[in-house]
Amino acid sequence: MPVLEIENVKKSFGEVPALQGVSLTVAAGQIFGLIGPDGAGKTTLMRLVCTLLQPDGGDIRVLGKSVLDESLAIRGQLGYMPQRFSLYADLTVEQNLRFFADLFGVPEAERKAREEELYAFSRLGPFRKRKAGALSGGMKQKLALMCALIHTPPLLVLDEPTFGVDPVSRQEFWNILHELKDQGTAIFVSTAYMDEADLCDQVGLIHRGKLRATGTPEEIRSLFKHPLYRVTGRNLQKLHSFFESQPAVHTIQRFGDALHVSFEEPPTQETWQRWKRETDDNLQNWHEQKPSVEDVFMELLGEKQ
């Protein structure tokens, strides 16, 4: 039995649809990444899973229990990290952790060992006397994760946990998630960072309340069927306009200091050289590029807006 089952879930706020028939499952020892831009419906789905909202249609089950009639039982089976830091800034790391241990009714006999285990894998032990408000962004996220895990839940729900966190702390946080996954925890995590897709076992691409695609990161990338090239030039804006005028071009997206350009058929070297001349050498370099999850996502949006 999956730890989390989401079946044809719908939710609207007034006349605005937030979720339009979303279905997915998360198994024990699996990280499922819900990936999409702001306003895609990620936070709404997370709150529904945590029983903070009720669906307008469909059902959500945690270990077989439905959010429709067993919300109190479900709350004891999951740990939730909301998008914004929501712990007590005036309490120390240690005091926050003990507060949540009290809140979740962690037995006194188990508490000390569990706290020390969390300090060890988060490496926050040396900071246990520091007030939460004085922690760095990455440390705050680790503390929030510790508090969500104090009662050893089988399901961990994380709403954009690495948003605004520096790259080193992001990597450390994901290392911790993989340790938890290896211990059998089911992890349902949302993110706007497309590169985090490769850190998940399963990925769901969501936009405007609809799942556009689900699968492993490799399965998602395999959805991109057109030859793709990374193209650089002196003036990317002009280069973008040039490729827009070429009938052989399928899609054009800007990625940092380069363009990702896909074609109906792979251009020949003679064609590239001709384009180089036609752009007065603005076109400088090109090479075939393996599609990323972001390439797939952008193509799907173009097809299914």
C-alpha positions, -999 to +999 in steps of 0.1 A: +000+000+000+014+034-009+020+058+020+003+086+001-024+083-025-039+114-042-068+106-065-084+130-089-082+159-064-099+192-072-098+225-053-110+260-062-110+293-044-141+310-055-142+307-092-105+303-095-094+266-100-063+258-080-062+220-087-079+202-116-079+165-111-045+157-097-036+121-091-003+106-078+012+081-053+042+081-030+057+049-017+078+042+014+114+050+008+106+073-021+111+110-028+083+124-050+091+159-063+062+182-073+078+207-096+063+239-110+064+277-109+047+300-084+009+297-086+010+262-101-010+247-072+019+231-052+012+247-018-026+241-022-019+204-027+005+203+002-021+218+025-047+194+014-024+165+021-018+179+056-056+183+062-053+221+065-078+223+036-105+200+023-107+190-013-137+199-034-135+166-052-115+134-052-097+119-022-063+119-004-053+089+017-023+086+040-016+049+050-051+042+038-068+069+059-089+094+040-086+132+046-123+134+042-131+117+075-099+108+093-080+140+094-070+139+131-054+104+126-036+115+095-019+145+113-001+121+136+013+102+106+031+131+088+056+158+093+050+191+076+074+219+067+055+249+053+070+273+028+078+300+053+098+295+085+072+290+112+091+281+143+095+303+174+123+327+168+127+336+205+132+300+215+164+282+212+170+252+188+166+229+218+135+246+231+118+244+197+126+208+194+112+200+229+081+220+222+073+199+191+081+167+210+055+177+236+031+187+209+033+153+192+033+134+225+068+118+220+072+095+251+098+107+276+117+074+274+122+078+236+128+116+235+165+119+244+176+093+219+155+108+191+167+143+198+204+132+197+197+113+165+183+145+149+211+167+162+236+142+147+223+141+111+214+178+110+247+188+126+229+214+147+242+199+180+267+227+186+239+253+181+213+238+204+214+269+227+212+294+199+178+312+193+161+301+161+158+337+150+197+340+149+202+310+127+212+312+090+186+303+064+200+268+059+201+262+096+165+274+100+154+249+074+173+221+091+156+230+125+122+230+108+129+196+094+141+183+128+108+195+144+088+178+116+106+146+123+106+145+161+077+120+162+092+098+134+064+101+109+062+077+079+054+106+056+073+139+053+056+168+034+079+197+024+067+228+007+096+244-012+121+237+017+151+250-002+136+283-014+161+312-008+187+288+007+223+291-005+236+263-028+258+246-002+229+244+023+206+232-004+229+203-011+233+195+026+195+195+030+190+171+001+217+148+015+196+147+047+165+139+027+182+110+010+193+096+044+157+097+055+146+080+023+171+052+029+155+048+063+121+042+046+105+076+050+081+086+022+089+122+011+066+145-008+084+177-017+076+207-038+101+230-055+104+256-082+140+246-089+139+224-119+174+211-113+162+194-081+141+170-102+172+148-106+174+144-068+139+127-068+128+092-075+096+103-091+087+138-105+054+155-112+054+186-134+025+208-124+011+240-140-022+258-135-034+231-112-028+202-137-001+175-137+014+178-171+037+147-167+048+122-141+076+097-140+113+092-131+136+121-141+148+100-170+113+092-182+104+129-180+135+138-201+126+111-227+094+130-235+115+156-254+116+141-289+133+169-309+170+174-315+182+201-291+212+223-293+229+247-269+237+279-289+258+309-278+264+343-294+275+379-288+239+392-286+214+365-274+184+388-280+192+392-317+201+356-319+167+346-304+149+368-330+169+352-358+160+317-348+124+327-345+124+334-382+137+300-391+110+275-402+130+245-390+130+257-354+107+239-330+113+257-297+137+284-283+144+290-246+170+311-229+192+293-203+216+317-187+242+328-212+229+305-240+199+295-259+184+260-261+171+256-296+152+225-308+146+216-344+123+194-365+154+178-380+191+181-369+207+210-389+237+201-411+270+217-405+265+236-438+233+251-424+250+261-392+278+279-411+252+296-433+234+308-402+267+321-388+272+342-419+236+354-420+239+366-384+272+385-392+290+361-369+267+368-339+262+330-338+294+317-323+291+282-309+266+253-311+265+217-299+240+191-293+225+192-258+207+165-238+173+178-227+168+188-191+135+185-171+132+222-176+134+218-214+106+193-212+085+215-189+087+245-211+078+224-242+048+209-224+036+244-214+038+255-250+017+225-261-009+225-233-015+261-223 
